[in-house]
Amino acid sequence: MFYRTQREMAAAINQLVDAYWQDEIKEQGLIQGVKNIYKNNQDKLIKNNQFTKVVQQQCGKRRLAIIERVLEIE
């Protein structure tokens, strides 16, 4: 899962979290998906220990709270 832009990656994160909220995927599927996205796109997701502005705007606070817990970022 490599993404060309931050917007593409944010859309994928949104789909992943929304699928979890709608019980389409299990918690383990969410965790694995988030970790794969992070592993392959660290520079597009986080800069200076914060989510990038584009990701913040596209995903919103509730989704990013879940992503943050999965990645164990403080």
C-alpha positions in Angstrom: 0.0 0.0 0.0 2.0 2.9 -1.3 0.2 6.2 -1.9 1.3 8.9 -4.3 -0.3 11.8 -2.3 -1.5 12.5 1.2 -5.1 12.9 -0.1 -5.1 9.4 -1.5 -3.7 8.0 1.7 -6.2 9.9 3.8 -9.0 8.5 1.6 -7.7 5.0 2.3 -7.6 5.7 6.0 -11.1 6.9 5.9 -12.3 3.8 4.1 -10.5 1.6 6.6 -11.9 3.2 9.7 -15.4 3.6 8.3 -15.4 -0.2 7.4 -14.4 -0.9 11.0 -17.1 1.3 12.4 -19.7 -0.4 10.1 -18.5 -3.9 11.3 -17.3 -4.8 7.8 -13.8 -5.6 9.1 -12.6 -6.8 12.5 -10.4 -4.9 14.9 -7.3 -7.0 13.9 -8.0 -6.0 10.2 -8.1 -2.4 11.1 -4.8 -2.6 13.1 -3.0 -4.5 10.4 -4.3 -2.0 7.7 -3.2 1.0 9.7 0.2 -0.4 10.4 0.8 -1.2 6.7 -0.2 2.3 5.7 2.1 3.8 8.3 5.0 1.5 7.5 5.0 2.4 3.8 4.0 6.1 4.0 5.5 7.5 7.2 6.5 10.8 5.6 3.0 11.4 4.3 1.3 10.6 7.6 3.4 12.3 10.3 5.8 15.2 10.3 7.3 16.8 13.5 5.5 14.2 15.6 2.0 15.3 14.4 -0.3 14.2 11.6 0.2 16.3 8.5 -2.3 19.1 7.9 -3.8 17.4 4.8 -4.4 14.2 6.8 -5.9 16.2 9.7 -8.3 18.0 7.3 -9.3 14.9 5.3 -9.7 12.4 8.2 -11.0 14.4 11.1 -10.4 14.1 14.8 -12.4 10.9 15.5 -10.6 8.9 12.9 -7.2 10.2 13.8 -7.8 9.4 17.5 -8.2 5.7 16.4 -5.2 5.8 14.2 -3.2 7.4 17.0 -4.2 4.6 19.4 -3.3 1.9 16.9 0.1 3.4 16.3 0.6 4.2 20.0 1.6 7.8 19.3 1.6 10.2 22.2 
